[in-house]
Amino acid sequence: MNLAKLRNIGISAHIDSGKTTLSERILFYSGRIHKIEDVRGGGDGATMDHMELEKERGITITSAATSVEWKGYPINLIDTPGHVDFTVEVERSLRVLDGAVLVLCSVGGVQAQSLTVDRQMKRYKVPRLAFINKMDRTGANPDKVIQQMRDKLNVDAIAFQIPIGLEDKLEGVVDLVEMKAIYNEGDQGEIVREAEIPANLLDKAKAARQHMLESLSLYSDELMELLLAEEEPTTELIHKVTHDAVIGLNITPVFMGSAYKNKCVQPLLDAVTRYLPSPLEIEYKAKDVTDPNKLIPLTCDNDAPFVGMAFKIVEDPYGQLTFMRIYQGKIEKGKGYVNQRTGKNDRFSRIVRMHSDKREEIDFATAGDIVAVMGIDCASGDTYASERNYCSLESIFVPTPVIKISVTPKSRDDSDKLGKALQRFRKEDPTFHVFTDEETKETLIAGMGELHLEVYVERIRREYKVEVVTGPPKVSYREAPTKAVEFNHKHKKQTGGSGQYGHIVGIMEPLEDGGEEFVFEDKVSQGRIPKEYIPAVQKGFEDVLLKGPVAEFPVVGLKVILQDGSYHDVDSSEMAFRICAQGCFRENFMKMKPTLLEPIMKVEIEVPEQYQGPVTGDAIAKRGMVTSTDSNGETSVITAEIPLSCMFGYSTVLRSMTQGQGTFSMEFDSYKPTPSNIQEEVVAERKREKEANAK
């Protein structure tokens, strides 16, 4: 494989922007499939949505990988979900990709999930192109979308095309680099016809090209000089400047079309091969295992020691399938490679190239490639290398779950099957948590939203044939201190034999920003407490943070500064200081006037104009704060911050208020203090639950 031609790209966007429809067209035009299927509409469903649930619901739940070839360029393509509930699928895909296509709806523009995807792309420094899809929809307005990209995403979005016609009159696009019109012909748009620009669009195209060149000239002195001299730059120069500016994360070239109507997908593929980087053009670094402050540069060299990241895990009937991105070196079937986290040497029994859920066996894979490996047991985010203690790649960011429900099998005999299902899903999805409630002995599952947990419950029913009863959803509250308190706590216990003695003095105070959960500072001087006991004090505090005294929710935002203390030569031990710290927390935490924090969701509601008033009023009644309302033709988009506890079952409420025409999406925003009357209700509810369980 010619590495300079390889492209590893992902397609990401807000819900219903047309990612999977676009992926389907890319597969068709590159010759990977011979019949276009649609996301919704009977048939076999879109190629990349291979799960039964995805076909039924018309949504993408898991990211799917495939490889295609376009004009001699091999492309590894990952189609990702749009729902925020499956956001970890986007996180781990972007973590290993070299470039991405951000798909935006020509009517909806930059929506809530577009912002999240943009944040993820920036987090992993992924160069991107933008594709404004659904240009055939009523109300399509690409200029407004480009302006929104500049304002909301804070990126330098530059239009490389202008549309020929809009809405139901969309015919094609004008390519501003080559200055020609592009039309799609044939039953499925497979024939690309180039022609002269229509006379009525010529002036507009010239002005748009001038604007494009001026924007690009900010990133190239050579182009700037040509423009100042009023000379015409060559097409090659424009391509080179764009390519370099995209890789430098300076610009986002914008293309447009309609995937569903088979229009203008091929020019986007040309842009992917022209402007997005090959693995050779991106600098990747890994941490040295022996010295975490030292970074090792990775090269796309097949002869260098192998380094790869297991970024996604799928359990199937034949065992675990591990998706792997190879950063350096090569892997061969049947050879052993070392998991850098566990130190275990795993044999890669089979290597496969994925096409959605189909696989093609290969004997080896080289640097820059994305493949799947069979027969290894590892966790998502693990680094593999050919040598032990070689290096470790930056792991994947995993958001915290915000909602939990209890699950119980209807039949006692199904307990084992349920356990197996939960164990598997937990391994596959880092945002899916499973734990047991100490008091009720119930099994609880936690995730990113109602849809997230609903999908897993449905998968347990289908894939494991286990009927489960679910409890009502519960909010994951947190407890946080609001006032600093000094402590001076002594733990003294004398029984037969050696006793226990620990004494600690210091301050417990709230953290300024709620970003960190717990911070411990050791300011003990002159060996007042021996160094070996200090970690035990920290561990003692950490032990009790899982259940706070207000309503037994986890404690966050606490800082402990240990300043002084004393010890006993015989009776002091690590255990004594650990118990001392636990007792100190229990004695002093309520003096810090703790408050309950609740998860606040960022909600984007889209409703017909006439329902804007009632829907906004309802959002405020739900203790929400409306941050913006935009009018989009006949549609209103309301953005609000609403507590998660008020959002359960909201889809039904919204449908009944808007005669079934309203839609909404939400994502976790932050934790904020709960009003005192709500706090009292939550505490009373917890008390009732405890008493009921005791009976």
N, C-alpha and C positions, 0 to 999 in steps of 0.2 A: 504494500500500500504506500502511495506517495503521501507522506504526512502533511506536506505543504497544502495538499488539496482537501484533507479531512476536515469536516466541520462537525462539532458536537453541539447541538442546539436544543433548546426547550421552547415549548409554546405555552405561554402563561397569560392569564387574563381574569377579569371579573366573571361571575356566573353568566352563562348565556351570551357570551360575546362571540361565540362561534369557533372556539379553539379546536374542538374535535372535528367539526365540519371542515375546517381549514386543513387539519392533519390528513383527513380522508382524501381531499383533493391533491395534496402533496404526494400521497402514496399512489394515487391514480396517475397523475401526470408523469411521475418518475418511473412508471411501469411496474410498481411493486404489487398493485392489485389491478384487476381488469374490469371491475364493476364498482360504481360508486354506491355506497349504502348511506342512508341518512340516520342521524342520531335518533330522531323520532320518526316513526312512519313504517312500522311493520318490518318486513324483510329480516335480514340477519343483524340489523343494527350496525353502527359504525365499527370499523375494524379495531380501532384502538379502545373502544368500550367493550371488552370481551366478557365481563361478568354479567350474569343474568340480571342482577339487580340494576346494573348500569343501563342495560337495554330497556328494562321496564320503566325506570324513572327518567330516562333521557338525560342522565347526568354522569359526569366522570367521577369515580370514587377513588381509584388508584391510578398512579401515573403509569403509563405504558411506554415501552421503548421499542423502537424499530430502527432498521437501517435501510436507506435508499441511496440511489445514485442519480445525480443530476448533472448532465453534460460533463461526465468524467470526474465529478467531485463526489466522493462517498460522504454521506451525511448520516450521523447517528441522531435520531430524533426522539425526544421524549415529550409526550402530550400529558399535561398536568391538570388536576381538578381545579375548579374555580371556587367552590364553596370553602369558606374559611374553616369549616369543621375539619377539612382534610388538608389543612395548610402545611402539615409536616411533609406531605408528598411533594409540595412545591419547594419547600426548604431543601430537602435532601437532593432533589433534582438539580436545583440551581447551584448547589454546593459543588457539583462535579462537572458542570457544563462550561464550555468556553464562550458561549454566546446565547442570546435568547431573542425570541420574537414576542413583543408585548402586543397583544390583540386588544383593540378598543372598539366599542360599538359606535357607529357614526351618529346615533341618536343619544345614547346614554352617556357617551364621552368617558371622562375619567370618573369611575365610580368607586365605592368604598373598597372593594377588593383590589381594584387597580392600584390603589395607594399602597396596600399591603404588599402586593407583588413587586411594586417599584422599590419599596423598602428592602425586600429580600434580595432583589437584584443588586442594590447598592451595597448591602451587607457583604455579599460575596464578590463584589466588583465585577459583575458580569456585563460585558458590552451588549448593547441591544439595538434592534431595529423596531419600529412600531408599524403595525398594520391596522388601518382603520377599516373594519369589516362592516358588512350590512349597509353598503352605500346605496342599495336599492330600496331601503326602508323609507317610509314617509317620515319626513322631518330630518333626513340625513343632512349633517352640516359639518364637513371635515374641517373648515376653518376654525369653527368654535372648539372642536376637539383639540386641534393643535394649540390653540391659545390656552385651553385648560391644562394641557401637558406642561406648558411653560409656567403657568401660575401655580397649579396644584402639585406637580411632580418636581418642579424646579429643575427641568432639564432643557437643554437647547434643542428643541424639536424643529427640524427643518423639512419642509415638504419637498420631496423629490418627484412628486407627480401632482397633476391636478385632474379632476374628473371630467370626462366628456359626458355631460348630462348628469342628472341626479335623480334619486328616488326611482320611480318606475321607468324613467327615461335614461337610466344609466347605460351607456354604450361601451365605454372603455376609459382609458386614461391617457394623458399626455406625459411622456417621459421627458422631464426637464433637462436631463443630462444630454441625451441624444437629440432632443427636440423633434420627437416624432410621436404620432398617435399610435396607440396599441389597442387592438380589438381582439376579442376571442370569438372564434367561429367553430362550427361543428356542433353535433348534438350535445356534447359535454364540454364545450370550450377548449377542446384539445388542440385546435389550430390557432396559432397566434399570428395575427396579420398586422404588419406595420404599414402605416400610411402617412400622408401629409397631415399636418395639424389642421383641423377645420378652420376656415377663415374667420369665423366669429369668435374663435378662442385664441387666435394668434397673439393679439396684444396682451391678453391676460397671461398667456404662457410666457411671453418675453419678460413681463414684469416679475412673474413668479421665479423665472430662471435667474434674473438679476438679483433678486432677494436671496435665492439659494446660494449664488456665488459669493455675494457679500458676506453672508453668514459663514461660509466655508473659509473665506479669506482671512478670518480672524485666527485661523489655525495653520496658515501657511504664508510665509513671506513672499514666496515665488508667485503664488496666486494673487496676492495683494498687489504686487508690482505690475502684473499683467493687467489687472483691473484698472489701476491708476493710469496706466499707459493706454487704456481703452483698447487693449488687444484681446483677442478671443483665446481662452485657454483650451488646451487639447482635452479630449474626453479622458485620455489616460491619466492626465494630471488631476482631473476632478475625481476620478475613481481612487487615485492614490491618496489624495488629501482626505477624502471621506473615510477611506479604510483606516488611515492612521488616527483620525480624530475619533472614530468609533472605538478603536482599541484603547485609545487614551481616555475613554469614558467622558469625552467632551461633548459629543453630539448624539442625538437620536434621529436618524433619517426616517421620514414618515412615508409609507406607501399606502395605497388604498385599493379597495375592490369589494367584491361580494363573493365569498367562498361558496355560499349556497347556490348562487346563480352562475357559478363557474367563471367568474370574471376576474382577470388580473392576478391570478395566483402565480403564474409562471414568472412574471417580472419580480415578484417577491423572492422566488427561489434564486433568480439571477443575483439579486441583491445579497442574499445569504452567502452565496459563494464568493461574491466580490468584496463585501465589507466586513463580514464577521471573521474573527481570527481562526487560524488553524492552531492545533496544540503547540506548534513550534513558536508561535508569536506571543504566548502568555507565559509570564514568569511565575512558576509555582515554587513554594518553599515549604519545608517541613521542619518541625522542631527536632533537635538532636535529643535522643532519649537520655543520654548521659548528662547533657547540659541544656535544660529547657530554654535558657536565654539565647542559645545559639541556633541560628536558622541554617538549614542545609538547602541550597538551590537544587531543584530537580530539573533534569534535562530529558527531552524526548529522545533518548538514545536507547536503542534496543540492547546494546552491549553493556549498559550501566546496570548496577544492582537493581532488581525489581522493587518498585514501590507502588502500591495500589490501595484504593479505599473501598471498603464494602459499604455502599450507601443505602442499600435497600434489601430487605429480606422478605422472601415469600415462601411459605410452607405449602407444598403441594403433595399429592399422593405419593410421589416418588422421592420425597425428602425435601431438604431445604435448598432453595434456589437463591443464590446470593448475587445481586447485581454489583459489578465492580468496575470502577474507573481506573485504568492503568496510567500512572503518571510518568513512570520511568521503567526502562527494562522491558522484559517480556515474560509471559507465563506459558508453560507447556503442560499439556494434558498428562496426568499421572505423576507429576513432580510435587514435592512438598515445599510449602512456604510458611513463614513464621508470622503468627498473629502477634503484633507488637504489644498489645495490651495484656494478653495472657501468657505470652512466651511459648505457646504451643505450636508445634510444627504440624500444619494441616496439609493433607494430600488433596490436590485439585483433581478429583477423579474424572470429571468431564467439564469441558468448556463449551458453552453454547452462545450463538448469536441470536438475540430475541427479535421476533416480529410479532408484537402484541403478546398473545399467549402461545404462539407457535415458536418452535426453536429449531435451530440448525446447528448441528455438531461441528466444531472446528478443533484442530489439533493444537493450535497455539494462538495467542493474541499479543499484540505489540503495544508499545507506548502510544498514548493518546486515544486508545480504543475504549469502548464501553461494552462489556460482555457480561454474561452470567456464568457463575461457577456452581457445579453441583457437588454435594458431598462434604461440605465443611460446616462446622458449627461455630457461629460467631454472632456478634451483636451489630446492629446498625451503627455505622460510624467508625468501625474498627479499621486500623491500618494494617496492611500486610506488606512484608518485605522479604527479600531472599535471605537476609541475615538477621540474627537475633539482636535486639537492642540497637536497631539502626536509626529509625526516626519515627515520628508520629505526626500525622496530618491534623490540622485544625478540625475539631469535630463539628457536628451539625447543631445549629441552634434549635432547641426544643422548647416550644411555649408551654406554660403551665395549664393543666386542665382546670375548667371553671365550673363544671356541673357533674353531679354524680347521681346514680340510681342504684337500687338494690336489684339483684337478679337471683331468682330461686327456681330450680327445675321443678316442673309440675310433678314429675315422678322421681321418687328417691333413687331409683335404679340409674337415672341419667346423671347423677352427680359427677361420676368419673368423666363422662363425655364432656360435660360442661367445663370441668376443670381443664381438660385437654384443650378445648376451644379457647378458653380465656388465656391459657399459657401461650398458645400459638399467636393470638392477636396481640398480646402484650409484647411479644418478641418482635413482631412485624412492625408495630406502630408505637414509637416512643411516647406519643401523646395519649395513649390509651393505658390507664392505670387500673390495677386490680388490687383490692385489699379487703381485709375482713374487719368488720366492726367488732371491737373487743367485747362490748356488752351484749349486743343482739346476736352475735355470731353470724350476721348476714354477710353475704358476699356483695361488695360494692364495686361498681365499675365507674370510672371517671373519664371524662373526655372534653372535647372542645365545644360541644353544643348538642342540642337535642337530636339533630339529624345524624351526627357522628355516632351517638350511642344507639339510635334507632337502627342504623345500618348494621352495626355489629350484632344487635339482638336478632335481626332478620337473618344475618349470615349464620348465627348459631342454629337457628331453626332449620335453615336450608342445608348447610354443609355438614352439620353434625346430627341432624334429625332430633334435636332436643327442644321440647316445648318449654319456654320459660315464662315465669310470672315476674313482671317488673314492678318495683315500688315507684311512688311518685318522685319526680326529679327533686334533688336537693341542691341548694347553693353552697359552694365552698366559701364560707366566710373566713376571715382571719381576725386575730386579736392583736392590737398594737398599743403600746404604752403612749401616754401623752405628756408625762411629767417625769423629771429626773428625781432619783431617790438615792441617798447614801446608804450603804449597808455595812454592818459589822456583825458577822454571823459566826458563831462558834458551834462546832459539832463535837460533843464529848460523850463517849459511851464507855462505861466500865463494866465488864462482865468478868467471869473467871478467865484467866489467861490474859493475853495482851488485849488492850482496849482499842478504842478508835478516837483519834483526835485530829481535828482540822479547824482552822480559824482563817477567815478571809475578810478583808476590808476593802471597800472601793465604792464605785458609783455605777448605778444602772440608769441609762438615759435613752430617750427615744432617738432613733436615727433621723437626720434631717430629711433626706429623700427616702421614700419608701422602696427604693430599688433593691436594697439588700435585706436579707431576712435577719441575719445575726452577725454582729461584729464583736470580736473579743480582743481586748488590748491588755498586754502584760506590762505593768509599770512598777513591778516589785523590784526594789533595790536591795543591795547588800545581803542577798541570800536569805531574806526574812522568810520566804517560802522556798525550799529547794527546787531547782529547775525541773527535776523529774516529776514534781507534783502539779506543775502549772497546766500541762495538757489535760490532767484528770479534772481540774476545776472547769476548764472549757467544756470537756465532755459531759460533766455533770449538768451544766446549764443546757447544753444541746439536748440531753435526755428528756428534759421536761418541756421543751418548746413545742412538741407535737400536740399536746393538749393543754390549752390555756385554762386559767381558773374561771373565766367569765362564762363560757358556754362550751368548753372543751374543743375549741377550734385551734388550729396551729397559730403559734405566736410569731409575728414578724416585726421588723423595724426596731429591734432591741440591740443596744450597745452596752457591753459590760466592760468597765475599766477596773482591773484588779490592781490595787495600789499597795496593799500591805497585808499582813497576817502573821500567824505564828505556827510553829509545829512542835511536835514532841518527838524526842529521839527514838522512843520505843513504840509509842502508840500511833504515830502518824503513818499513813500508807496512801497509795493512790486511791484505794476504795474509800478511805475516810474523807479525803478531800472531794471526791466525786459526790458522796452523800451530802457533804457540807454545802456544796454548790446547789444541789437540788433543794435542800431545805431553805437555803438563802432565797432562792427564786420564789418558792411557795410563800415564804413569810413576807416578802417585800413587793411582789408584782402588783398586788391589788392597791398598794399605796401609790402606784404610778398612774392611777386613774385610767385603766385600759379601756379602749373603745373597740367596738366591732367594725371591721372594714368589710365592705361588700363589693363584689365584682360589678363594674359598670361596663356596659356594652355600647359600642359605637354602632348605631342603627341607621341604615339608609332605607327610607321608605319611598316607593314610587307609586303614585296614585293619580287617577284622572283629576284634572284641575278642580272640578266641582266638589271633590271630597277633601280638599286640602284643609279646610277649617275644622271639620269634625275629627280628622286623623291627627292634626296638630294638637287639638284640645285633648284628645285621648292620650297622646304621648306625654303631655304636661301632667295629666291626671295620674299617670304612672310614675310620678316623681322624676320625669325626664326633663332634660334641658335641651331645648331646640337650638342647635348651633347655626343652621342655615336652611333656607328654603329657596330652591331654584325653580324657575318655570322653564319648561322645555317644550315649547309648543302647547299642546293640550295636556301635557303631563307635568305634575309637580314632583320634585324630588326634595324630601324632607330629611335632613340629617339631624340626629339627636343622640344625646348620651342618656341611656336609661338603665336603671339597675336590673341585673339579670333576673332577680326574684320576681319582677313584674312582667317578664317577657315570656313566661311559659304559656304555650298554647296561643301565642299571638297570631300565628298564621290564620287560625279560625276566626279570631276577632276581626282581623283586618279584612278578610274576605267578606264577612257579613256587613262590615261598615261600607264597603266599596262595591257591593254586588259582584264580588269575585274578581274585580279588576286590579286590586292592589297587590303589589309584591314587596318583599323586604329582604335585606340581608344584614347580618350583624357580625361583629367580631369583638373580641375582648379588648377593652381600652385600658382600664387601670382599676386599682382598688381605691375606694374612697370611704370616709367614715359614714357609718349608718346613722340616720337620725335617732334620737334617744327613744322615741315611742316605738319605732321599728325594732330597735335593739332589745327593748323590754319584751316585745312579742317573741322575738327569736329565742331569747334566754328562757322565757316561760315555756315555749314549745319544746326546747331541749330538755327542760326539767320534766315535762309531762312524758316525753319519750323514755326518759331514764326510769321514771316511776313505773311506766307500763312494762318496760323490759324486766324490771326487778320482780314484778309479779309473775 
